[in-house]
Amino acid sequence: MLIFATVAALALSAGWQMSYAELLPYGAPGFAVFALCALPMGILADRWGRDRVMVVFFVGIGLASIVTGFAQTPLQMGAGLLLIGIFGSIYHQVGLAIVTARWKKTGIRMAVNGVWRNLGVASAALVTGFMIDLAGWRAAFFVAGVVSILFALPYLRVACEVQSLPPQGGAAAAKPANYGPLWKVILCVYMTATPGSIVFPSTTARCPRYLRSGW
């Protein structure tokens, strides 16, 4: 999802004769559905199976990235980013549920997941910039898409092996905690998530601009 900001700053603004500010709104729908589709994706995972939905994530976001790489107009780019956002919405609620639902010592597992997730965010602009210099902005979407699709089969194989293991405890085996009325939980999540939701997109969208301006 963060490929677009770098591509817009380093390539599209010149290639499509549009300013960086004019291009950024085309990425907004992708971030919107990234949030809005979280609930239906979580419901789908509970009913159809988390591992199956994660395979859909790898294949779906990979194909969406490849399709986005063929964009010829800003509207086509926005449509591609919309697809990326839809499939990207699977990651957090389904992936984190898998990490916490089965295993003991979920703290270290969450930490490992967080390290690699944040390394992906941190390196997105640099890797995309490298791909632009090496083969053009379309290659950034193509390579990311192909790599994502290639992860689907190994993930499914590992998931099948894990299913054959005896449960080791975890969130599913623990006694549910009582956090009080649901509205309080929703309010707390909203108050903590809103600042991060403002800071994260604004900074990640601005950082690629620094690559072009040299700070």
N, C-alpha and C positions, 0 to 999 in steps of 0.2 A: 504493500500500500504506500510505502514511503518512496518508492522509485519515482513516482510522478513529480514530487516536489523538486528533486534534483534534475530530472529531465526537463521540467519547465524552466528552471533557472539557467541551465547550461546549453540547451539545444532548441526547445520549442519556441522560446521567446524570439529567437532570431529566425528560425525556420518558418514559423507561422506568422511572423510580423505582429506579435502581440506582446504586451508587457507582462511581466511576471504577475502583477496584480490582476490583470485580465484573465490569466490562465487559471489561477488558483480556484476560483469558484467552480470550475468543472470537476474538481476533486471533492467538493463538499458533499454531493449526494453519496459518494462511496463511503465517507465517514459516517453519514447519517444512517444508512442501512446497516453499517457495521454495528451500530448500537441497536437499531430497531429490530433487527433480525435475531438478536441474541435470544429472546424469549422463545420464538418458534423453533429455533435450532436446538435449544435445550429440551423442549418438549419432544421434538423428533428423536433426539438421542435417547431419551428415557423410553420411548415406545419402540423404536426400531433397533436400538443398540448403539452404544457409544463408539465402539471400534468401527462399525460400519460407517457411521457418520464421519469419523475422522478420515476414513479412506475417501469419502466424498469430498472432504475438505482438501486433501492433497491433490486429487485429480481435478476438482472443480476450480480451485484457485489457480492451478497450473494452466488449465485450458483458458481461463479468463485472462490470465496474464499474456498468454500467447496471442489471443484475440486482440487485446489492447495494443500489442505491438504492431498490429496492422492498421491502426487508426490513421486516417487521412485528414480528419477535421477535428476541431475541438469537441463537437457534439459526439462524434464517434469515440473520442478519448474519454469523455464523461461517461458514456454508456459502458465502456470497458471497465472503467474504475468502479462503476456501480456494481458490476458483476463480481469484481474482486472483493468489494466490501461485503456483498451477500455471503460469499463463501468464507471470507475472512472472519465473519461473525461466529463461525463454528468454534474457532480455536480456543478462546478463553473458557467458556462455560463447559464445553465438552472435554477439552484437554485437561483442565484443572480438576474436573470431576473424576477423571480416570486416575490422576496422580493421587488424589486424596481418598478415594473410596475403597481401595483394596489393601494398601500397604501400611505397615508400621513405619514409624519414624518419617512421617510425612513432612516434617520441617525441612530436613535435608533435601528431600525430593522437590519440594516447592522452591527451595533455594537454588538447586541446580537448574530447574526450569526457568526461574527468574533470571539467572545469570545468562543463559543462552538466549532468552527472549530479548533481554536488554542489549546484549552484544549485537543481535540482529538489528535492533533500532539504531544503535550507535554506528554500525558499519554500513547502513543502507546508503547514505549519501556518498561515502568513499568508494564503495564497490560499484555503485551506479556511475559515478564519475569516471572510474577506471574503464568500465564497459563502454561508455560514450567515447572516450579517447581511443579505445581499441577497435571498436566495430560499429559505433553509432548508437543512438538512443534506443532504437528498436531492439537491438541485441540485449539490452538490459532486461526488457520484458520477456523476450524469448528464452534467455538462459534461465531466468528465475522460474519461468513456467515449466520448462523441461525438467529442471532439478526437482521441483515440487512433485511432478507426476512420477518421477523415478523413485521417490520416497514412499509411494503408496504401497507397492508390493512388499518391500521389506517390513514396513510397519504392520501390514496385515499378517505377515508370517510371524513376527514377534508377538503380536496380539494373540494369535492362536496358541502359541506356546505358553503364554502367560495364563490363558484361560484353563489350561490343563493343570496348573499348579494349585495346591491347596491355599485357601485364603489366609492371609497373614494379619488380619485385623485392619484397622484403619477407621476412617470416618463412618463407614457403613456399619461397623461392629460396635462403635462407641455409643454411649447413651446420649440421645439428643440433648443439646443444651437449651435451657429456657432463657430466651433473650427478651421476654416480655411481649407485649402486643406487636402485631406485624407492622403497624403504622410507624412505631418507633424504630424498628429495624430499617424500614424503607427510608425514613427521614435521615437516619445516621448515614446510610449508604449514599444518599443523595448529597448530603452536606460534605462528605469526604471525597466523593467522586467528582463533583462539579469543578472544584479548583484544578484538579489534575486534568480533567477533560478540556479545560481552557488552556492550561499551560502546555500540555503535551502537543496538541496539534499546532499551536502557534509557534512553539520553538522548533519543532521538527520541520515545519514549513519554511521557517526563516533561515535555518542553518544552511541549507543548500545555497541560499543567496550569498552567504559569506564566501563560499567556494569561488564564486564568480567575481565578487568584488574584492577579494583578498583582504577581508575584514576592514 
